[in-house]
Amino acid sequence: MERIVALAASALRAPFAFIILTGEDRRCFGAGPDLPDWATHDAGAFWRSGIVDLISDGPVEMRDLTRDRPPEQIAAAAELGIGSLIGVPIVTSAGPVGVFCAADPQPTQWNDDDAEMLKQFASTAASDW
């Protein structure tokens, strides 16, 4: 998982990317030059932000988490060090197993190619189950 996350971060030119599993262990796999501490020490912080639930329902692109969002999401994003995020669910034949995200501490203009590429990475990750 770490290798596919590292490839995604590089391909998307993202400061960091991560997979959070939605199963019982809720593990997080992250990579990138600006990977925040929560990704390796407290992945629950991302869960508590409510963003996992949004991504689980379908692809999400948040270009600027510093404004134009509900106040609780702005506060959570600031605490997590995320200024923008693009995320897709990871779905296997047995159902959803996690979310795959790329993020930047700064607002970022993700594009359709970025979203499609992340979907392909998520599909590859799903094939490991």
VOBA-1610 file (N, C-alpha, C; in pm, whole numbers, padded with zeros to 5 digits, always signed):
BEGIN
Met+00082-00119+00000Met+00000+00000+00000Met+00087+00127+00000Glu+00198+00122+00077Glu+00283+00242+00081Glu+00336+00277-00057Arg+00367+00174-00138Arg+00422+00201-00270Arg+00319+00268-00361Ile+00195+00219-00360Ile+00094+00280-00447Ile+00060+00421-00401Val+00064+00445-00270Val+00038+00581-00219Val+00151+00675-00261Ala+00275+00627-00254Ala+00389+00708-00296Ala+00381+00740-00446Leu+00341+00642-00526Leu+00325+00665-00670Leu+00216+00769-00697Ala+00107+00759-00624Ala-00003+00855-00642Ala+00043+00996-00606Ala+00112+01011-00494Ala+00159+01144-00454Ala+00249+01203-00561Ser+00338+01122-00614Ser+00430+01169-00718Ser+00356+01203-00847Ala+00270+01113-00893Ala+00198+01134-01019Ala+00105+01255-01013Leu+00046+01278-00896Leu-00047+01390-00881Leu+00022+01520-00837Arg+00154+01514-00821Arg+00230+01630-00776Arg+00176+01682-00643Ala+00134+01589-00559Ala+00074+01625-00430Ala+00179+01616-00320Pro+00178+01709-00226Pro+00270+01701-00113Pro+00253+01574-00030Phe+00130+01518-00030Phe+00112+01388+00033Phe-00016+01321-00016Ala-00016+01189-00005Ala-00133+01108-00040Ala-00147+01002+00068Phe-00268+00950+00081Phe-00290+00850+00185Phe-00412+00766+00154Ile-00410+00646+00211Ile-00524+00556+00209Ile-00565+00536+00354Ile-00693+00548+00381Ile-00745+00515+00514Ile-00845+00403+00494Leu-00819+00291+00562Leu-00909+00177+00555Leu-01028+00201+00647Thr-01144+00158+00602Thr-01265+00180+00680Thr-01309+00055+00756Gly-01224-00046+00758Gly-01255-00167+00833Gly-01233-00148+00982Glu-01232-00258+01054Glu-01219-00251+01199Glu-01089-00187+01246Asp-00978-00211+01176Asp-00850-00156+01224Asp-00825-00012+01182Arg-00897+00036+01081Arg-00886+00175+01036Arg-00742+00221+01019Arg-00664+00140+00952Arg-00524+00174+00929Arg-00509+00284+00824Cys-00396+00353+00831Cys-00365+00460+00737Cys-00230+00432+00674Phe-00222+00445+00543Phe-00097+00433+00470Phe-00074+00567+00402Gly+00039+00631+00427Gly+00064+00762+00371Gly+00203+00774+00313Ala+00219+00870+00224Ala+00349+00896+00163Ala+00350+01038+00108Gly+00470+01089+00091Gly+00488+01221+00033Gly+00582+01305+00117Pro+00640+01407+00054Pro+00739+01488+00125Pro+00683+01570+00242Asp+00554+01600+00239Asp+00494+01681+00346Asp+00391+01602+00426Leu+00412+01471+00440Leu+00317+01387+00512Leu+00304+01436+00657Pro+00183+01474+00700Pro+00166+01525+00836Pro+00173+01413+00940Asp+00205+01450+01062Asp+00218+01353+01171Asp+00092+01271+01194Trp-00026+01332+01179Trp-00149+01259+01207Trp-00162+01136+01119Ala-00105+01139+00998Ala-00119+01026+00905Ala-00049+00901+00958Thr+00054+00918+01037Thr+00125+00802+01091Thr+00097+00780+01238His+00052+00882+01310His+00034+00869+01455His-00111+00877+01503Asp-00199+00942+01425Asp-00338+00958+01470Asp-00432+00972+01351Ala-00445+00863+01272Ala-00534+00868+01156Ala-00678+00897+01197Gly-00710+00871+01324Gly-00843+00901+01375Gly-00878+01048+01364Ala-00776+01134+01360Ala-00802+01277+01344Ala-00874+01304+01212Phe-00836+01233+01108Phe-00902+01250+00979Phe-01045+01195+00985Trp-01063+01083+01054Trp-01198+01028+01073Trp-01288+01129+01144Arg-01236+01186+01250Arg-01316+01279+01329Arg-01354+01405+01252Ser-01281+01437+01146Ser-01311+01555+01066Ser-01442+01540+00989Gly-01488+01416+00969Gly-01609+01392+00891Gly-01585+01381+00742Ile-01464+01403+00698Ile-01434+01402+00555Ile-01439+01259+00499Val-01401+01159+00580Val-01407+01020+00533Val-01549+00985+00490Asp-01647+01027+00568Asp-01786+00998+00534Asp-01826+01062+00401Leu-01778+01183+00376Leu-01809+01249+00248Leu-01750+01171+00131Ile-01624+01129+00145Ile-01556+01058+00037Ile-01616+00919+00017Ser-01659+00856+00124Ser-01719+00722+00113Ser-01842+00722+00025Asp-01910+00835+00016Asp-02030+00846-00067Asp-01999+00870-00214Gly-01875+00899-00247Gly-01837+00923-00385Gly-01720+01018-00393Pro-01664+01038-00511Pro-01548+01126-00524Pro-01574+01265-00469Val-01471+01321-00407Val-01479+01454-00347Val-01358+01535-00392Glu-01383+01658-00431Glu-01275+01750-00465Glu-01298+01878-00385Met-01206+01906-00296Met-01215+02027-00214Met-01093+02112-00247Arg-01113+02212-00329Arg-01001+02293-00377Arg-00948+02392-00275Asp-01034+02438-00186Asp-00990+02536-00086Asp-01064+02512+00045Leu-00999+02442+00135Leu-01058+02411+00265Leu-01039+02522+00367Thr-00989+02637+00321Thr-00970+02750+00412Thr-01089+02846+00406Arg-01183+02821+00314Arg-01301+02907+00301Arg-01411+02832+00228Asp-01527+02890+00225Asp-01641+02835+00153Asp-01677+02692+00195Arg-01652+02659+00321Arg-01686+02528+00377Arg-01755+02554+00510Pro-01825+02455+00563Pro-01882+02471+00697Pro-01770+02498+00798Pro-01796+02578+00900Pro-01691+02615+00997Pro-01619+02494+01059Glu-01692+02385+01086Glu-01628+02269+01147Glu-01530+02203+01050Gln-01558+02205+00919Gln-01465+02150+00821Gln-01342+02239+00806Ile-01361+02370+00810Ile-01247+02462+00803Ile-01155+02440+00922Ala-01212+02428+01041Ala-01133+02406+01161Ala-01061+02272+01156Ala-01131+02167+01112Ala-01070+02034+01104Ala-00957+02034+01002Ala-00979+02095+00886Ala-00876+02101+00783Ala-00752+02176+00832Ala-00773+02285+00904Ala-00660+02361+00958Ala-00581+02276+01058Glu-00653+02204+01143Glu-00587+02117+01241Glu-00509+02005+01172Leu-00561+01955+01060Leu-00495+01847+00987Leu-00386+01897+00893Gly-00379+02027+00871Gly-00280+02082+00779Gly-00315+02057+00633Ile-00445+02056+00604Ile-00492+02031+00468Ile-00561+02156+00414Gly-00508+02210+00305Gly-00569+02325+00241Gly-00658+02284+00125Ser-00629+02167+00066Ser-00711+02114-00042Ser-00696+01963-00043Leu-00798+01898-00102Leu-00800+01753-00098Leu-00881+01700-00215Ile-00836+01589-00268Ile-00914+01516-00366Ile-00918+01372-00316Gly-01036+01313-00312Gly-01048+01179-00256Gly-01153+01096-00326Val-01129+00966-00331Val-01223+00871-00391Val-01236+00750-00300Pro-01353+00686-00303Pro-01366+00564-00225Pro-01289+00449-00290Ile-01245+00355-00210Ile-01186+00230-00259Ile-01294+00124-00240Val-01337+00067-00352Val-01448-00028-00349Val-01404-00160-00413Thr-01430-00270-00342Thr-01404-00404-00394Thr-01538-00470-00426Ser-01532-00592-00474Ser-01656-00665-00502Ser-01736-00689-00373Ala-01668-00687-00258Ala-01735-00706-00129Ala-01790-00574-00073Gly-01761-00462-00139Gly-01808-00333-00093Gly-01694-00237-00064Pro-01724-00122-00005Pro-01621-00021+00024Pro-01525-00069+00133Val-01396-00041+00111Val-01294-00081+00209Val-01210+00036+00260Gly-01223+00153+00196Gly-01144+00267+00240Gly-01159+00386+00148Val-01074+00485+00172Val-01069+00604+00087Val-00924+00629+00048Phe-00906+00682-00073Phe-00774+00714-00125Phe-00774+00864-00152Cys-00681+00937-00094Cys-00679+01083-00105Cys-00542+01136-00141Ala-00541+01249-00208Ala-00421+01330-00228Ala-00454+01466-00167Ala-00356+01525-00103Ala-00383+01651-00033Ala-00264+01746-00044Asp-00294+01872-00017Asp-00193+01977-00020Asp-00222+02072+00096Pro-00120+02118+00166Pro-00143+02216+00272Pro-00200+02349+00220Gln-00182+02373+00089Gln-00230+02497+00026Gln-00352+02467-00062Pro-00436+02565-00088Pro-00544+02545-00185Pro-00484+02505-00321Thr-00546+02410-00388Thr-00495+02355-00514Thr-00608+02339-00614Gln-00580+02368-00738Gln-00679+02349-00844Gln-00663+02209-00903Trp-00726+02109-00840Trp-00725+01974-00895Trp-00805+01978-01026Asn-00770+01892-01121Asn-00844+01892-01246Asn-00903+01754-01273Asp-00976+01741-01383Asp-01042+01615-01417Asp-00942+01502-01435Asp-00825+01532-01492Asp-00723+01429-01509Asp-00673+01379-01373Asp-00659+01470-01277Asp-00617+01430-01142Asp-00720+01336-01080Ala-00847+01370-01094Ala-00955+01287-01038Ala-00955+01149-01104Glu-00940+01144-01234Glu-00939+01016-01305Glu-00817+00933-01264Met-00702+00997-01251Met-00582+00926-01210Met-00599+00867-01069Leu-00656+00945-00978Leu-00677+00896-00843Leu-00774+00778-00842Lys-00877+00783-00927Lys-00969+00670-00938Lys-00895+00544-00984Gln-00801+00560-01076Gln-00724+00446-01124Gln-00635+00389-01013Phe-00574+00478-00936Phe-00493+00431-00822Phe-00581+00357-00721Ala-00701+00408-00696Ala-00793+00344-00602Ala-00834+00206-00655Ser-00856+00196-00785Ser-00892+00068-00844Ser-00777-00033-00829Thr-00656+00014-00847Thr-00540-00073-00830Thr-00528-00117-00685Ala-00550-00024-00592Ala-00544-00059-00450Ala-00653-00161-00415Ala-00771-00146-00474Ala-00881-00238-00447Ala-00850-00378-00495Ser-00770-00388-00599Ser-00736-00521-00651Ser-00647-00601-00557Asp-00589-00535-00457Asp-00506-00603-00357Asp-00590-00676-00254Trp-00723-00655-00255Trp-00809-00723-00158Trp-00863-00850-00216
//
